[in-house]
Amino acid sequence: MRLTASQAGNLPETVEFGVRPTTMREMSSCSSVGELNTTPWYPKWSFAMRDNRVWSAWLVFVAACLPGILSAATPGAKGIRGTYLETRTCQVYTGPCFANAETGIAGRDAIMGWNIESGSFGGVDLSGLSAVVVVRSEKTLGFRGLSEAGDVRSVVYLDERASERQREALLAFARKHSDTAGQSVVRVQTAPIAMKLDVTELTGELTAGKEVTIKARRARLGDCICSNEAAYYPPLAKVENFAPGVTLEGSFQGRGLGSRWSTPGDRSAYLATFAY
C-alpha cells in the first residue's frame, strides 16, 4: 500500500544511497561519505527533516554528487566494463516490514542485463554488445542473492549483432557473472537487444526482443513509504556502482522457466555500472 501525502503526515524522511556493495554487514555499518575505491561507500541517514534549509542543502549535494559517483570508474586494470540493469519480482529499495512480508512469497524471478561498452572476454572483443539473463528460483532472491536461492533455472538472451565467436564469448560472460543462474541455463536465444543507462538522470531501459522489458528510474524521496527504506537486498550481480530504483515497466513473457510475469511500479530495480 502506498500512502498519500495527507496520509503520511509528518513521518520522518529517510534517504539512502549505495555504491560498491559487499556484505550486508559492511553496508549497514559503513558511514563514511565520499569513499569510492575498495572501501564500500554506504552512508545511512534516518532522521526527521524539520529544517527545510538542511533538507534543501542535502538535495543539492546529492544532485551534484550522485551522477558522478555512479559514472565514475574505479582505478585499476579492468578488462571489460559497461552498464547493468536489474529488476526482480520483490522490492529491493524497501524496509524490513515489506521485505519480511514478501519473503517466501515473492521475489523468485529476476532479469539481469549487461551492456558492454568496452573490453574483451576470453580474448574476444565484445564492445557494444549486450547479454540478458532471466532467472527463476525456488526461494526469494534476498540478502544472499542467487547463492542461497535453492533450485535455479535461467534463460539467456544474446545480442543478435554478435558473430558466432562473439556469441560464444557472450554466453561464457553471462554464465560467469550470473552466479548459480549461469550453471543452470535451460535455453539460449539470440535476440535484438537494446539497452541504455543515463548516468546523469539515472534512468535505464532494456528490451530483448518482445519477451524481456525493463524501464526504470532511480528511487526518489516520494518513493518512501515506511521511512525505513534502504537498498535492502544487494544487486544479484557484482557491480562497481549502483543506485536502487523503481521499475516503471518490468516483464518476462518468454518460454523455458514455467512463468511469465509483469511488475510495473515496484521499487525493484537497480541501475549500475560494472568493471570486471
C-alpha positions as CSV (number, residue, x, y, z in Angstrom):
1,M,0.0,0.0,0.0
2,R,1.3,3.4,-0.9
3,L,0.5,6.3,1.4
4,T,-0.7,9.6,0.0
5,A,1.0,12.9,1.2
6,S,-2.0,13.6,3.5
7,Q,-1.9,10.1,5.0
8,A,1.8,10.2,5.5
9,G,1.6,13.3,7.7
10,N,4.8,14.2,9.4
11,L,6.6,10.9,9.1
12,P,10.4,11.3,9.1
13,E,12.1,11.1,5.7
14,T,14.9,8.6,5.0
15,V,17.5,8.9,2.3
16,E,19.8,6.1,1.5
17,F,22.2,5.5,-1.5
18,G,24.8,2.9,-2.1
19,V,27.9,2.3,-4.1
20,R,30.0,-0.9,-4.3
21,P,28.0,-3.4,-2.3
22,T,29.9,-6.1,-0.4
23,T,28.3,-7.7,2.6
24,M,25.1,-6.5,4.3
25,R,27.1,-6.1,7.5
26,E,29.6,-3.8,5.8
27,M,26.8,-1.9,4.0
28,S,24.9,-1.3,7.3
29,S,27.9,-0.3,9.3
30,C,29.8,1.9,6.8
31,S,29.2,5.6,7.5
32,S,32.0,7.5,5.7
33,V,30.9,9.8,2.9
34,G,32.7,10.1,-0.4
35,E,34.7,6.9,-0.3
36,L,34.9,5.3,-3.7
37,N,37.6,2.7,-4.1
38,T,37.8,-0.7,-2.5
39,T,36.0,0.6,0.6
40,P,32.2,0.3,0.5
41,W,30.5,3.7,0.4
42,Y,27.2,3.3,2.0
43,P,26.2,6.4,4.2
44,K,23.0,5.8,6.1
45,W,20.8,8.6,7.3
46,S,17.4,8.2,9.1
47,F,16.1,11.3,10.7
48,A,13.3,13.8,10.5
49,M,14.0,16.7,8.3
50,R,12.3,19.6,10.2
51,D,14.6,22.3,8.8
52,N,13.8,22.9,5.1
53,R,17.2,24.6,4.7
54,V,19.0,21.5,5.8
55,W,16.9,19.3,3.5
56,S,17.5,21.7,0.6
57,A,21.2,21.7,1.1
58,W,21.2,17.9,1.2
59,L,19.3,17.6,-2.0
60,V,21.7,19.9,-3.7
61,F,24.6,17.8,-2.5
62,V,23.0,14.6,-3.7
63,A,22.1,16.0,-7.1
64,A,25.6,17.3,-7.6
65,C,27.5,14.2,-6.5
66,L,25.5,11.1,-7.2
67,P,25.7,11.1,-11.1
68,G,29.4,11.5,-10.9
69,I,29.7,8.7,-8.3
70,L,27.6,6.3,-10.4
71,S,29.5,7.0,-13.6
72,A,33.0,7.0,-12.0
73,A,35.2,4.0,-12.7
74,T,37.3,2.6,-10.0
75,P,41.0,3.0,-10.9
76,G,42.8,-0.2,-11.9
77,A,43.2,-2.5,-14.8
78,K,39.7,-3.9,-15.8
79,G,39.3,-6.0,-18.8
80,I,35.6,-5.3,-19.6
81,R,33.2,-2.6,-18.4
82,G,29.8,-1.2,-19.1
83,T,26.3,-0.8,-17.6
84,Y,23.9,-3.1,-15.8
85,L,20.2,-3.1,-15.2
86,E,18.2,-5.4,-12.9
87,T,14.6,-6.0,-11.8
88,R,13.0,-8.6,-9.5
89,T,9.5,-9.6,-8.5
90,C,10.2,-8.3,-5.0
91,Q,11.1,-4.9,-3.7
92,V,14.8,-4.1,-3.2
93,Y,14.5,-0.5,-2.2
94,T,12.4,-1.2,0.9
95,G,12.4,-1.7,4.7
96,P,12.2,-4.8,6.8
97,C,8.4,-4.7,7.2
98,F,7.8,-5.0,3.4
99,A,10.7,-7.4,2.9
100,N,9.5,-9.8,5.6
101,A,6.0,-9.8,4.1
102,E,7.3,-10.8,0.7
103,T,9.9,-13.4,1.8
104,G,8.9,-16.9,0.5
105,I,6.0,-15.5,-1.5
106,A,7.6,-13.1,-4.0
107,G,11.0,-12.4,-5.4
108,R,11.6,-15.7,-7.2
109,D,12.0,-14.1,-10.6
110,A,14.6,-11.6,-11.9
111,I,16.1,-10.0,-15.1
112,M,19.8,-9.2,-15.2
113,G,21.1,-7.2,-18.2
114,W,24.7,-6.2,-19.2
115,N,25.6,-3.7,-21.9
116,I,29.3,-4.0,-22.6
117,E,30.7,-0.6,-23.5
118,S,34.3,-1.7,-24.0
119,G,36.6,-4.7,-23.4
120,S,37.1,-8.3,-24.2
121,F,36.2,-11.6,-22.7
122,G,38.2,-14.7,-23.4
123,G,40.2,-12.8,-25.9
124,V,37.1,-11.8,-27.9
125,D,36.1,-8.1,-28.3
126,L,32.6,-7.6,-27.0
127,S,32.4,-3.8,-27.2
128,G,28.9,-2.6,-27.9
129,L,27.1,-5.9,-27.3
130,S,24.6,-7.0,-24.7
131,A,23.5,-10.1,-22.8
132,V,20.4,-10.8,-20.7
133,V,19.8,-13.5,-18.1
134,V,16.3,-14.2,-16.9
135,V,16.1,-16.1,-13.6
136,R,13.5,-18.3,-11.9
137,S,14.4,-19.6,-8.4
138,E,13.0,-21.8,-5.7
139,K,13.3,-19.2,-3.0
140,T,13.1,-15.4,-2.7
141,L,16.2,-13.7,-4.1
142,G,17.1,-11.9,-0.9
143,F,20.2,-11.0,1.0
144,R,22.5,-13.7,-0.4
145,G,21.0,-13.4,-3.9
146,L,21.4,-16.5,-6.1
147,S,23.8,-18.4,-3.9
148,E,21.1,-19.4,-1.5
149,A,18.0,-19.3,-3.7
150,G,17.6,-23.1,-3.9
151,D,16.9,-24.6,-7.3
152,V,17.6,-22.0,-10.0
153,R,16.9,-22.0,-13.8
154,S,17.7,-19.4,-16.3
155,V,17.2,-18.3,-19.9
156,V,20.0,-16.4,-21.7
157,Y,19.5,-13.8,-24.5
158,L,22.5,-13.0,-26.6
159,D,22.8,-9.9,-28.8
160,E,21.9,-10.8,-32.4
161,R,24.5,-8.5,-33.8
162,A,27.3,-10.7,-32.4
163,S,29.2,-13.0,-34.6
164,E,29.3,-16.7,-33.8
165,R,32.6,-16.3,-31.9
166,Q,31.3,-13.3,-30.0
167,R,28.1,-15.2,-29.1
168,E,30.2,-18.0,-27.6
169,A,32.1,-15.4,-25.6
170,L,28.9,-13.5,-24.6
171,L,27.4,-16.7,-23.3
172,A,30.5,-17.5,-21.3
173,F,30.5,-14.0,-19.9
174,A,26.8,-14.2,-18.9
175,R,27.4,-17.6,-17.3
176,K,30.3,-16.4,-15.2
177,H,28.7,-13.3,-13.9
178,S,25.2,-14.6,-13.1
179,D,26.3,-16.8,-10.2
180,T,24.3,-20.1,-10.0
181,A,22.0,-19.0,-12.7
182,G,24.8,-19.4,-15.2
183,Q,25.2,-23.0,-14.2
184,S,21.6,-23.9,-14.9
185,V,20.8,-22.4,-18.3
186,V,17.8,-24.2,-19.9
187,R,17.6,-22.1,-23.1
188,V,19.8,-19.8,-25.1
189,Q,18.3,-17.5,-27.6
190,T,19.6,-14.7,-29.9
191,A,17.5,-11.5,-30.0
192,P,17.7,-7.8,-30.8
193,I,18.8,-6.3,-27.5
194,A,18.5,-2.6,-26.8
195,M,19.9,-1.3,-23.6
196,K,20.8,2.2,-22.3
197,L,21.5,3.8,-19.0
198,D,21.6,7.5,-18.5
199,V,24.1,8.0,-15.6
200,T,23.1,11.7,-15.3
201,E,19.4,11.3,-15.0
202,L,19.7,7.7,-13.6
203,T,17.2,6.2,-15.9
204,G,17.5,3.0,-17.8
205,E,15.8,0.9,-20.5
206,L,16.3,-2.7,-21.7
207,T,14.4,-4.8,-24.2
208,A,15.3,-8.3,-25.6
209,G,13.0,-8.9,-28.5
210,K,9.4,-8.9,-27.4
211,E,10.0,-11.1,-24.4
212,V,12.0,-9.0,-21.9
213,T,11.4,-5.4,-20.8
214,I,12.9,-3.1,-18.2
215,K,12.2,0.6,-17.9
216,A,13.5,2.0,-14.6
217,R,14.4,5.2,-12.8
218,R,16.3,5.9,-9.6
219,A,14.4,5.9,-6.3
220,R,13.2,9.3,-5.1
221,L,12.1,10.8,-1.9
222,G,8.5,10.4,-2.9
223,D,9.0,6.6,-3.2
224,C,9.5,6.3,0.6
225,I,6.5,4.7,2.3
226,C,7.7,3.5,5.8
227,S,10.6,5.8,6.1
228,N,13.0,2.9,6.7
229,E,13.8,2.4,3.1
230,A,17.3,1.2,2.0
231,A,18.9,-0.7,-0.7
232,Y,17.7,-3.7,1.3
233,Y,18.8,-6.5,-0.9
234,P,22.1,-6.1,-2.8
235,P,22.3,-6.5,-6.6
236,L,22.4,-10.0,-7.9
237,A,25.5,-9.4,-10.0
238,K,28.8,-7.9,-8.9
239,V,28.7,-4.2,-9.8
240,E,31.0,-1.2,-9.3
241,N,28.5,1.5,-8.6
242,F,24.7,1.3,-8.2
243,A,21.5,3.2,-7.4
244,P,18.3,1.4,-6.3
245,G,15.2,2.4,-8.4
246,V,11.6,1.9,-9.4
247,T,10.7,-0.5,-12.2
248,L,8.3,1.5,-14.3
249,E,7.9,-1.5,-16.7
250,G,9.3,-4.9,-16.0
251,S,8.2,-8.1,-17.6
252,F,9.2,-11.5,-18.9
253,Q,6.9,-13.1,-21.5
254,G,9.2,-15.8,-22.8
255,R,9.5,-19.6,-22.6
256,G,11.5,-22.0,-20.6
257,L,11.0,-21.0,-17.0
258,G,7.4,-22.0,-16.4
259,S,6.3,-18.5,-15.5
260,R,5.6,-15.2,-17.2
261,W,5.3,-12.0,-15.1
262,S,5.0,-8.2,-15.0
263,T,5.7,-5.9,-12.1
264,P,5.1,-2.3,-13.1
265,G,5.6,0.4,-10.4
266,D,7.6,-1.7,-7.9
267,R,10.7,-0.5,-6.1
268,S,12.5,-3.5,-7.5
269,A,15.3,-2.2,-9.8
270,Y,19.0,-1.5,-9.8
271,L,20.8,0.8,-12.2
272,A,24.6,0.2,-12.1
273,T,28.0,0.2,-13.8
274,F,30.4,-2.8,-13.8
275,A,34.1,-3.4,-14.4
276,Y,35.5,-6.9,-14.4
